[in-house]
Every structure is written in structure tokens, then in C-alpha cells.
Amino acid sequence: QVQLVESGGGLVQAGGSLRLSCAASGSTFSSYAMGWFRQAPGKEREFVAAITWFRSITDYADSVKGRFTISRSNAKNTVSLQMNSLIPEDTAVYYCAASRNGSSRQPGEYNYWGQGTQVTVSS
């Protein structure tokens, strides 16, 4: 069992930056792939970024590539998402998720989810 708690969301102007953090507790964090997803009102939850447990190999959605950076600290049981050059289309609730099945872009492959943190980008 893994418990995930996100933090760092907020309101920012377009072009600004935010750093989201996800703190994990419970089972062995280092053996899970970690992902960030987001969901805007009226839309499906979509993949943002993921990082493997071994070698921290990363994957990004095309819409955020070059602007967002995912990282993890197995020593601190945390995963972060640095978001730069934010645009209004990035506005959503952002969720942290953990997967026993390896890194994936599919929400269904993730076993545990946080409660989400709101990110709002004003134009």
C-alpha cells in the first residue's frame, strides 16, 4: 500500500513556473514507477510525465515536453514536477500516481493515486 500526497499547486500567470511535489509513504517507494497526470474540467484524465524506478528514465507528453521536468528522490520518497513556461491550457488538477507495472502513459496501469492539487494558469 502506498499513500501519495501532492503539494505545490496554485495560481500563476502565463509564462510562470510552479513546482509540484508528491510525498509517498507506506510500501517501498523505490520499486514503483511514478507518474503525473492532469484533468481539466469536462476532460478526461491525461498523461503528463512518468519516471521509472530503475535509472529514472523519463517520459513526457508532447504537450509538456521541453517545459516540464519530472524527477524523483528514492531517499526522500518524493517525486517532483517542475513546470516552466506555463500556459493557460496547463490549467487542471494534477495527480501523482504510483505503478507496480512500470512506467506507462495509461492511467489504468497505476495502482495508487494522490488526491490532486489544483494548478491554474491565468492569461
Solvent accessible surface area in square Angstrom, and as a share of the most:
residue,aa,sasa,rsa
1,Q,139,0.62
2,V,8,0.05
3,Q,84,0.37
4,L,10,0.05
5,V,88,0.51
6,E,7,0.03
7,S,60,0.39
8,G,37,0.36
9,G,30,0.29
10,G,30,0.29
11,L,133,0.66
12,V,25,0.14
13,Q,137,0.61
14,A,48,0.38
15,G,58,0.55
16,G,21,0.21
17,S,59,0.38
18,L,34,0.17
19,R,126,0.46
20,L,0,0.00
21,S,40,0.26
22,C,0,0.00
23,A,52,0.41
24,A,10,0.08
25,S,58,0.37
26,G,62,0.59
27,S,45,0.29
28,T,84,0.49
29,F,5,0.02
30,S,39,0.25
31,S,55,0.35
32,Y,12,0.05
33,A,1,0.00
34,M,0,0.00
35,G,0,0.00
36,W,0,0.00
37,F,0,0.00
38,R,15,0.05
39,Q,60,0.27
40,A,24,0.19
41,P,123,0.77
42,G,92,0.89
43,K,139,0.59
44,E,154,0.69
45,R,76,0.28
46,E,79,0.36
47,F,18,0.08
48,V,0,0.00
49,A,0,0.00
50,A,0,0.00
51,I,4,0.02
52,T,27,0.16
53,W,126,0.44
54,F,115,0.48
55,R,189,0.69
56,S,50,0.32
57,I,105,0.53
58,T,57,0.33
59,D,45,0.23
60,Y,32,0.12
61,A,15,0.11
62,D,115,0.60
63,S,67,0.43
64,V,0,0.00
65,K,117,0.50
66,G,82,0.79
67,R,44,0.16
68,F,5,0.02
69,T,74,0.43
70,I,5,0.03
71,S,42,0.27
72,R,33,0.12
73,S,34,0.22
74,N,60,0.31
75,A,103,0.80
76,K,155,0.65
77,N,52,0.27
78,T,37,0.21
79,V,0,0.00
80,S,13,0.08
81,L,0,0.00
82,Q,43,0.19
83,M,0,0.00
84,N,61,0.31
85,S,60,0.39
86,L,1,0.00
87,I,72,0.37
88,P,52,0.33
89,E,130,0.58
90,D,0,0.00
91,T,37,0.21
92,A,2,0.02
93,V,42,0.24
94,Y,0,0.00
95,Y,34,0.13
96,C,0,0.00
97,A,0,0.00
98,A,0,0.00
99,S,0,0.00
100,R,146,0.53
101,N,95,0.49
102,G,26,0.25
103,S,45,0.29
104,S,24,0.15
105,R,105,0.38
106,Q,113,0.50
107,P,45,0.29
108,G,76,0.73
109,E,72,0.32
110,Y,11,0.04
111,N,53,0.27
112,Y,34,0.13
113,W,77,0.27
114,G,10,0.10
115,Q,116,0.52
116,G,12,0.12
117,T,20,0.12
118,Q,88,0.39
119,V,0,0.00
120,T,47,0.27
121,V,7,0.04
122,S,41,0.27
123,S,131,0.84
